[in-house]
């Protein structure tokens, strides 16, 4: 069990608290995780007053960085980088006259555990000294999230979403009265800063329980408050290949994608690729689940009945545009937005390739040319999409063949990354100098076709490449 000796900064904090004769209480997440036997490097403290002044002094003592979080509410943060981790220490003034009254303003009972730093012995077990004023330990044992009061979500509407980010991270359930209150108060979320919402949403998406929590959020009407565009997919039926309507199919695709991730958990290339940090600590893994949720969002606008069958021609193009709007509302970075758009745009391509018993080298080349760095993402999503499609027209043989194609695409993607970069045999300067051609918009098409021939082994040297370029120009 943790003690002060394991955290040198806490020993310095204790010494400073005694010098300043200020009662400092450790609260919330660190203690919650300690009871659950989990390690944490994020600390929350409350003090009767002067939290900002005290946190500045603490930052100076440990040679850490100070960040002012909220001057009005008296909140400051100190961050300290160690060789293997970063520890953060948040300080806040009491929101009431006493500690007990302050705890009544916190979110969930599991986050109301407290510990007075001033009086601790260096090697004392921190868990044994915890003060539990609101029944938090009982709720931890019951794996239950319970609001502290009926005003919990009114005081900070972000807690509506935090209930599900905690549910996703801890694997807890939300007790019925709290869930009913979330459903009642869901409209309060609208004015909350998008940056705060994005952080909590990605805690859900990057967890291993995203699908079940997105579904739970949808049941209380909260998910639509975060991504209003999903309402387009409600009650939109599909054709014979599908057993679910568009929206339940989208949620099921997230569920199947998480299962695909588990299957690839031992593939170090895939794991490293999915865990790449794109922006603000958000990963491709989380973003790909968002893409799974939105991959068919263009279907409602393109739905037509043709010859007795339902069609959704060009829904991927419409979906790309809607995904762009979602990305901008959520305040995703430019790179994240482009990834999201490209995955939605190209999500059908592996399915087109699987229409052939053996896709041609040319078709494979074009797939990688168009999908670029998201080629593996799209193939992983395609497996999940196919598994979520179990209508009467779907067959096990087709599903097996589709997965074989997608698996091959994933392997080829990572194999190519380990090879020498592709270098084109000729470029525009060669067309001008060697073939004496005048610069033209056709250059792009010529070079693209020559590149394709090179990639598929039809041309192997510069002379052959120039000969093919001349032939294309003359035609």
N, C-alpha and C positions, 0 to 999 in steps of 0.2 A: 504494500500500500504506500502511496506517496507521502513524503514528508518535506519539510523546508530545506533540508540538506541537499535534496536532489535539484533544487532550483536556487542557485546562488543569488539571483536577482530578488527573490522573495526574502532572503535573509537581509539584504540591503534595505528592502522596503520596510521590513519589521523594525530595523534600527532607526530608520528615518521617522517612522510613525511614532516610536517612543520618544525620539528627540523633540518632535513637534507636538507631542501630547495630543495626537489626533487618532481617534478610533477608526481603524481601517478594516472593512469587512469584505472578505472574498465571497462572492455570490455566484449563483447560476451555473453555466455550462461546465466549467472545470470540475466543480464538485459533483455535478450530475454524472459526468463521465467517470470520475474517480469511483463513485458508488457502483457504476457499471463495469469497473475494472478496465477502463479505457484510458489511454494516455492522451493528454491534451496540452497544447502550448499557448492557449488563449485564455487570458485571465480577465475577469470582470470584478471591479471593486466599487463599493459605495462608501462614502464618508459623509458625516453630518453637514459639512460645508467646505468651501475652498478646494474643491477637487481639481480645478485647473491649475491653481497655484502649486498644489502638492504634486501633481503629475509632472509639472515642469521641473520641480526640484528632483523628483525621482529620475527623470530622463537624464538630468545632468549627472546624478550619482552613478548611474550604470552606463553612461556614455551611449545612450539610446537616442532615437529620433522622436521628437514630440509633434503631434498633430492635434490641432484644435478641432473637435468634432461638433460641438454645439455650445457656443458661448452663453446663450440664453438659459439653457438647461444645465450648465456647468458640467460639460463632458469633454474629456481630453483622452488622447491615446498616446501610449509610448510603445515603440517597436525596437527590439534589440535583435540583431543578427548574430547568430552563433555559427560555427563552421558547418553544422549539420541541420540547422533549423532556424526559423524566425519565431520569436515569442512576442506576443502583443499583450499589452496591459491597458485595459480601458478603465477610466475612473469617472464617477458621476456623483453629484451631490444627491442627498436624500430628496425624494420627491414628496416628503411629508415630514412631520416633526420628529418622528421616531423611526427606528429601523423596522419595527413590526408594521407600522403604517405604510412605510415605503414598500414593503413586500406586497402589500395589497394592490400596488400599482404594477406589479410584474405580470408577465404573460401567463405562464403555466406553472402549476404546482411543482413540477420537476425542476424548475429553474428558480425556486425560492429557497434552496438550501443556502445556509450562511456559515461563515467561519471567521471569528475575530482573529486577525493576524497578530495583534499586539502581544497576546498572552501565550503564544504557542512555544513549546520547547523545540529545539532544532530537529531532533529525531522522532518527534511525536507523530503517530499515525493521524494524518489529517482527517480521514474518514470517521474515525472514532470521536472527533471533536466537533463534528458538524451539528449545527442547530437546525432543527426541522420544525418550522412554525406553521406550515400549511399542509402537512401530510404528503410532502413530496416523495419521501422514501417509500411510503406505501404504494404510491402511484408508479414509482420506478419498478418496484417488485411486481406490480400488476401489469407493467408495460402499457401504461395508460397516460394519455395526454388530457389534462383537465384544466380549464381556464380558472384563474384565481378568483375572478369576479365577473359579474354580468357586464361590467364596463371595460373588460379587457380589450375588446376590439374597437371600442369607441375611442379609447385613449391612444391607441396606435393601430390603425387599420392594417398595417403590414403584417400584423400577427395573424390575420386571417390566412395568409399564404404561409407564414412561418409554421403554422400548425401542420401543414402538409410537408414542408421541408424537413421538419423534425420527425414526422411520421415516416418519411422516406429514409432518413439517415439512421433512425433508431429501430425501425421496424415495429413501432408501437401502434396502438389503436387510439382513435379519438373518441372519448366517452360521449354518449348520446346527447346530453344537455349542451355540451360544448359544440358538437356538430350541428345541432339545431340552431344555436346562436350564430354560428358561422353562416348558415343558410339565411338567417334573418338579417344579418349585418353585411352581407356580401357587397352591397352597393357602396359601402364605405371605402372600398379599395380604390375606386376610380381616381381620386385626387392624389394618391400616393406617388411619390417620385418614381419615374420609370427605372432609374438606376437601382433603386432598392428592390423593386419588383423583379428586375432581371437577375439580381444576385440570388434571391430566394428561389426563383423558378429554376435556375440552373443547379441549385442544390438538389432539387427533385430530379431533373433530367440526368444529372451525373451519378445519381445513386443507382443501385441495382434494382430498385423498386419503383422506377419511374412509371411504368405502365399502370400498376395498380393505384398509384397515387394520382395520376392524371385522370383516371376513371373516377376515383373518389371525389376529386375536385369538380369534375364534370357533374356528378350527381347532385351536388349542392349549388350548382350554378356559378362556381367561382372561376372555373377555367375560362369561361366566356368573358368574364370581366377583365382577364389578362390578355386574351387573344380574341377580340370580338369577331374576327373573320371566320372562326370555326363554325359559327351559326349557319353559314352558307351550306354546310354539309349535313345539317340536321334533316332527317326524314327524306333523304334522296336515295331512291332504290337503284339497284344495278341489274346487270344482265345475268345470264345463265352460268357464267364462270364463278360468280360470287354467291356466297351464302349469307353475307351481311350487307346491310346498307352502307353508304359511303362513310358515315361518321363512325359507327361501330367497327367497320373494317379498318379505319385509320388508327383507332385505339388498339385494335388487335395487332396491327402491324408493329406498333411500338413494343407490345408484349412479345411478339415473335422475334423482333430484333434483339431484345435482351437475351433471349435463348440462343440466338446465333452468336452473340458476344461470348456467352459461356462456352460454346463449342470451340471457339477460337482462343480461349483463355490461355492455352499453352503455346500458341503461336506468337513468339516474341516480336516478329515484324508487325503483325496486326495489332498487338497490344500497344506497342510503342507508337504506332500510327494513330490509334484511337485516343491515346492519352496525350497527344500533342496539345500544348497550351496555345490557343489561338489569340485570346485577348482576355485580360482581366482574370486569368486563372480558369477561364472557360475552355473546355476541351472539345475536340472533334467528336468524341463519344457522345457528349451531351447534345451537341449541335445536330448530330445525325439522328438522334431520337426526335428532335424537333422537326427535322425534315421528314421523318417517317409519319409524324402526326399530320403534316401538311402536304404530303406527296400527291394526294388526290383532290386538293382543295379547288382545282380548276374544273372538276367534273360537273358540279351543278350548273355552271354557265354554258357547258358544251353538250349537255345531255339531249339526245335526239333518239326517236324511234325510227329505225330504218328497216324495212322489209321484215317487220315483226320482231326485230331485235334492238336492244338498247346500244347506243354508241356514244362515245365521248371523244370524238376526234379533236386533236390539238389541245386536250385538257392540260397537257404538260406545259404548253406555252402560256396558257391562261394562268395556270398554277404558279409559274415563275413570277409573273407580275404581282399576284396576290402575296406571294412569299416575300417579295421585296417590300411591300407595304407593311407586312408583319414585322420584318426585320427593322424597319425604320421606327415603327411604334415602340418596339422593345428596346431600341437604341443599341442594337448589335453593331459591332465594328464593321468597317467596309469589307474586310476579308471574310468575316463571318457571313455577312449578307451575300457576298458573291458565292461562297460555298453553298449556302442554303439554296440560292437560286439555281445553281448548276445541278445540284443533286435532284431537285424537283424537276428541272427541265429534262434531264437525261435518264430519269428513273425507269423508263420503258425500254431503254436500249438493250440491256441484257436479255430481256424477254424476246426482242426481235431476233437477236443472235440465236436464241434457243429454238427458234422456228426451223432452224436448219440442223440436220443431223451432225454436220461438221461445218461450222462457219468458215468462210474463206479467210485466207490471210489478209486480204484486202479489207474485209469487214472488221476483222479484229484490229487492224491498224487504225481504221477510222474510229473505232470505239475509243481507243487510247488517245488518239489525236484530239477528239472532241471533249472527252471527260477529264483529261489531264490528271491533276493531282487527286481528283475525287473518283478516279476509276475504281479503286477498291471500296470506297464508301458506297458507291452506287450498286456495286455487285452484292455487298452485304445487305443493303436495303432491299434489293431485288429478291434475295432469298426469303427475307421476312415477308415481303409483299406477296410472294407466291404461296407461302405457307398460310397466309391469311385469306386465301382464295380457294374455298372448298365447295363451290357450287356444283350442280349436276353435270356441267360440261368439263369440269376439271378431272384429270386422271392422275393416278400415282406415277404412271410411266412418264407423263409430261413433267411432273414435279421433279422426279429423279433426274431427268435429262437437263432440266433447267438448272438445278443445283450443281450438276456436273460442269456446265458451262460457266456458271458464276464462280465456282471454286477454281477453275482453270484461269479465269480472268484475274482473280486475286493473286494466284501464284505467279502469273506472268508479270503482274504489276510490280511485285516486290523483287522478282528476279531481275527485271529491267533496271531497277534502281541500283542494283549492285554491279551492273555492267558499265562499261564506258559510255558516256553520254553520246546520244545520236548526233552525228555531224553530217549535215547535208553535203552531197558531192558538188553541187553548184549553187550559185546564188544569182541575184539580179545583175551584179557586175559582170559575171561570166556571160550572161545573155547579151549584154551590150558589147563587151570587148571581144569575146570569142565568136559569137554568132552574128555580130553587127546588127542586132535588133534595136529598134527605137523603143525607149521606155513607154510602157503601156499598162493600163489596168489589168491586161491579160497576164502580166508577169506573175501575179499571185497565183492564178489558176495553173499556169505552166509549172511553176516551182512546186505547187502542192501535188500535182500528178507525178512529177519526177520523184519527189520525196516518197510518195506512196510506193512507187515502183522500186525504189531503193530499199525501203523497209521490208518489202515482200520478196526481195532477192531477184527481181527481174532485171535490175541494172546493178552492176557491182563496181564500176569505175567511172571516172570523170568523162571519158570519151563516150561511153554508152549513155551517160546522163545527158550530155550535150546533144547527142544524136536524137534521143527521145524528145528533148526540148524543141529541136528543130522540126521534128515531125508534128508535134502538137501545134506549133506555131503555124505551120503550113496548112494544117487541117482547119 
